[in-house]
Amino acid sequence: MVITDKGYKVLAGSKIELLNNITISNSIKEMRKNAEKDANGVLLKSYTFNSASTAGRFVVGQAIDELLRWKCDGVSLGDILKKNEMKK
């Protein structure tokens, strides 16, 4: 995932969980069902979301604490966002 000026982008080549948990909404289930992916859940195109939580639900198929679970080089999304806010 990358953060862009348009939102949270889950990149083509990312792998998503194929099973849905009851904790996600029907709209996320529908998005996941219609996503362009191979039989292993590897995305064939990138998808952009307005929030990290929606992106996270799309990827793992269940509700998650995206600020703790999303990591980049071992650093949580929450810490990355805090650091970026401090720069402003």
C-alpha positions in Angstrom: 0.0 0.0 0.0 1.1 3.5 -0.7 -0.5 6.8 0.5 -1.2 9.2 -2.3 -2.9 12.5 -2.5 -6.0 10.5 -3.7 -6.0 8.1 -0.7 -4.7 4.7 0.3 -3.6 2.7 -2.8 -3.4 -1.1 -2.6 -1.0 -2.0 -5.4 -1.4 -4.5 -8.2 0.6 -7.6 -7.2 -0.7 -7.4 -3.6 -2.3 -10.5 -2.3 -5.7 -10.3 -0.6 -7.3 -12.9 1.6 -9.9 -14.9 -0.4 -12.3 -15.5 2.5 -14.7 -12.9 4.0 -15.3 -12.5 7.7 -18.7 -11.5 9.0 -17.1 -8.3 10.3 -17.0 -6.6 6.9 -19.8 -4.8 5.2 -21.7 -6.0 2.1 -20.1 -3.2 0.1 -16.6 -4.4 0.9 -17.6 -8.0 0.2 -18.9 -6.9 -3.2 -15.7 -4.9 -3.9 -13.6 -8.0 -3.0 -15.8 -10.3 -5.1 -15.5 -8.0 -8.2 -11.8 -7.2 -7.8 -9.6 -8.1 -10.7 -7.4 -10.9 -9.1 -6.0 -14.3 -9.9 -7.1 -17.6 -8.3 -4.6 -17.0 -5.5 -5.9 -13.5 -4.6 -3.1 -11.5 -6.3 -4.5 -8.2 -7.5 -4.2 -7.6 -11.3 -4.8 -3.9 -10.8 -4.4 -1.3 -8.1 -7.3 0.0 -6.0 -7.5 3.3 -4.1 -9.5 3.9 -1.0 -10.5 6.9 1.0 -9.4 5.4 4.3 -6.8 3.0 5.6 -9.5 1.0 7.4 -11.4 0.4 4.1 -8.2 -0.6 2.4 -7.4 -2.9 5.3 -10.8 -4.6 5.2 -10.5 -5.0 1.4 -7.1 -6.8 1.8 -7.7 -9.0 4.8 -11.4 -9.6 4.5 -12.2 -8.6 8.1 -12.1 -5.6 10.4 -8.6 -4.7 11.5 -6.8 -2.0 13.4 -5.1 -0.6 10.4 -2.9 1.9 12.3 -1.2 -1.0 14.0 -1.4 -3.8 11.4 -0.3 -1.9 8.3 3.5 -1.8 8.3 6.2 -0.3 6.1 9.7 -1.5 6.9 8.5 -2.5 10.3 7.0 0.9 11.1 3.2 1.0 11.7 0.9 3.2 9.7 0.0 5.1 12.8 3.6 6.0 13.5 4.1 7.0 9.9 1.1 9.3 9.9 2.1 10.9 13.3 5.6 11.6 11.8 4.1 13.2 8.7 1.8 15.4 10.9 4.8 16.6 12.9 6.5 17.7 9.7 3.6 20.0 8.8 
